[in-house]
Amino acid sequence: MSHLMNTYARLPIAFSHGEGSWLTDTEGRRYLDALAGIAVNTLGHNHPTLVAAIAAQAGRILHSSNLYRIPQQEQLADKLATLAAMDEVFFCNSGCEANEAAIKLARLYGHQQGVDSPAIVVMEQAFHGRTMATLSATGNRKAQAGFEPLVSGFVRVRYNDLEAIQAIARSNKKIVAVMLEIVQGEGGVNIADVGFQRGLRALCDERDWLLICDEVQCGTGRTGRWFAFQHADVLPDVVTLAKGLGGGVPIGACLTAGKATGLFKPGNHGSTFGGNQLATTAALTTIAVIEKDRLIEHAVAVGGLIREGLAQALAGRKGVVDIRGQGLMIGIELDRPCGELVTRALAAGLLINVTADKVVRLLPPLTFSADEARELVSRLAKLIGDFLAA
Ligand SMILES: *Cc1c(COP(=O)(O)O)cnc(C)c1O
């Protein structure tokens, strides 16, 4: 009997080591990794530069506390501010914590605007995390069930429905922010329309609301820009990051610009581990490798190969509803629940994910090669073809 809490329906397999886009299990079987630990292993596995940087940092100092200055944290904040065109950064350890910081910021902002019980507009099918506030912001009733009372102060609308938000703006004077994923991950790889994003920016400016982009999954180069909001040239007031930022080492970040900047004062918020030397070194190194190896341009090219390859291989196949995505964040929507594709893929030496019941989700490392993309397409097209034929 395991002493682990039963929070995950785990597959009966454990990995002993990895190399690039390949993982080896404890029985010696190899798998092509098209999931990267859910968009975490940005540089694949066992990347020599990342391993060396982490090892060297571990040999000097792992953690000192935010009671002192941490030069690596200051450097990483500078770097992220430059890449995202934002002003300030708060560091934490995960995506939900980055979103908690964003939600607290929005409330503080609201109170400063004279709104006593500020509310945030959030989206259907959104995923923002599992803490009480982020679970309440999440647009999935199944994830929330049993955990009521939820945190109040969220108003939900359909994704990509600007008119609904404009209507709320006219009737609800408590709104202080809109929070969304530019590409919804858990919700099924749904992409925000450019018009929706620009309309939201205009509405937030007009109403003095904060535009909060949760880029925990779609950020850090994954969609073929450093941040997904850059596709539409829309600058948010708050951006949250985590998953891929540390290349596998836990780190989260909440970035602010303009009117969202300077809200927290000492005592308002904090994190014991947040931004420690180990985590910020891992993130600085991950970003440096992305830049040096031009992995963002690479993600565009290889993501294109995968989407086009699948479109060709599955052309005319009844049951394939849509193949969509940006860069290396890809969804293949089928007309039926397809969770069992995960175990079928495992048997075929391939790591993939199914989300929102009917969407095969691919989140390979940004280092995924063109050859690996072709291998992925051929294995996955066969799996999907056989599944739909059965
Ligand atoms: C995974 C995810 C989160 C939660 O991140 P954790 O590190 O698991 O807390 C929040 N938002 C989005 C968009 C995510 O994909």
The ligand as an ORCA input file, in Angstrom:
! r2SCAN-3c Opt
* xyz 0 1
  C      -0.162     24.466    -14.721
  C      -0.849     25.768    -14.738
  C      -1.070     26.507    -13.569
  C      -0.734     25.965    -12.204
  O       0.635     25.789    -12.034
  P       1.182     24.941    -10.778
  O       2.669     25.113    -10.893
  O       0.722     23.540    -10.970
  O       0.620     25.566     -9.564
  C      -1.644     27.751    -13.672
  N      -1.988     28.262    -14.880
  C      -1.792     27.583    -16.015
  C      -2.175     28.219    -17.314
  C      -1.227     26.318    -15.989
  O      -1.071     25.631    -17.128
*
